[in-house]
Amino acid sequence: MKTAALPIAIVRGEGALLYAEDGKEYIDAVASWWVNLHGHAHPHIAEKVAKQLQTLEHVIFAGFTHAPAVELAEGLLKILPEGQSKVFYSDNGSTAVEVALKMAIQYWKNLGKPKKKIIAFRDSYHGDTFGAMAVSSRSAFTAPFWSYLFDVEFIDVPVAGHEAETITQLQTIAKSGDVAAFIYEPLVLGTAGMVMYSSEVLDNLLEICQQHNILTIADEVMTGFGRTGKLFASHYLKYKPDMVCLSKGITGGTMALGVTTCNSRIYDAFLNDDKNKTLFHGHSYTANPVACAAGIASLELLLSPETKQSLESIVALHNNFTLEIKQLAGIKDVRQRGTILAVEFEDTSTSYFSNLRDTLYNYALGQGVILRPLGNIIYIIPPYCITEAQLTKVYQTIKGMQLLLTEK
Ligand SMILES: *Cc1c(COP(=O)(O)O)cnc(C)c1O
């Protein structure tokens, strides 16, 4: 709190724009931490949420159910990667990950073949609760808690040119046995700095998991709901996960909701007369009807032809900008997957805490654009409704950053 700048008070949002108390407006180029899909205060979502509030705001989800939960679950299963057949509701991305980890560990326990090891990418981010922190990168963000986090087998992210090393690392761990599951952010590691790797190498890794009977958990909390250009990143892959974690975009960015889905192989390991085989996990607000209603409304918008069109045009504009900015001095790398575009500036101090980060962040705010650098990496994750003019302004801001850095 001592070093943080005062927060900017936002009073209203519409489309990709946020309006501040002091009259300034900002383009939300990070979709309010990657959650917003269709723009702020979207009338369709607002209407469905308002209706739901007047019908049923909440009901205990143990022993009871309701239409919004059923409808959202059915809607998700229709579009999720092949094989997903059951839906478990929780509150956010971290809890969606906790649930998946508990499902994986208990799966083996329930079968009477307990397995201990979990594999994850070294630079991954899966959330801020303890299980999620354990499978995330051992970084400054988790340092005070390291001694409380369970051991995880980390493998390197298989970025271009380093695929073989990761494959070897996974094979070695897989052969050693005792592996319960592999959890991964498919194709794009968000918090690591929009680090990207190919679907081919991920398929190689998932194939190894299948050969060694290792459960797979796709953390699509960030990549889900169209972000990567397809509805889910797993749609780029031949090998499908056993479990999928969802949150962020699930309600179009309206409110908190988490979902963990699984295939029948997982589900069946819990389907038993022995009550000790139950997945004992539940939150007070599990499957909150209002959140589910927002989810249904967002899904309707996501599957509309207009959104498909928007996605395509963002991808095309990103492609052009990539070609343009690649040429410029001071640019280390430009990478893109669908609507996600990341520009990495050449810089020696790459930590989140570096001054460069603050300089870039404040420069963008001054231009009326919200861009939150991850160290020397700037990325765009726009709401899909962003207009061409707004996106052009975001690109101009990034070009302004490039000038700022190369002039120094
Ligand atoms: C944001 C994120 C999470 C955590 O979600 P929260 O809702 O913030 O708890 C988990 N995994 C990934 C890949 C994320 O990007």
The ligand as a Gaussian input file, in Angstrom:
#p B3LYP/6-31G(d) Opt

LIG

0 1
 C       -6.552000     -16.318000     -13.653000
 C       -6.173000     -17.733000     -13.751000
 C       -6.456000     -18.630000     -12.711000
 C       -7.072000     -18.195000     -11.405000
 O       -8.342000     -17.685000     -11.568000
 P       -8.984000     -16.747000     -10.423000
 O      -10.408000     -16.612000     -10.812000
 O       -8.233000     -15.461000     -10.493000
 O       -8.793000     -17.445000      -9.130000
 C       -6.148000     -19.963000     -12.899000
 N       -5.565000     -20.388000     -14.033000
 C       -5.284000     -19.554000     -15.046000
 C       -4.684000     -20.112000     -16.293000
 C       -5.551000     -18.202000     -14.940000
 O       -5.218000     -17.370000     -15.929000

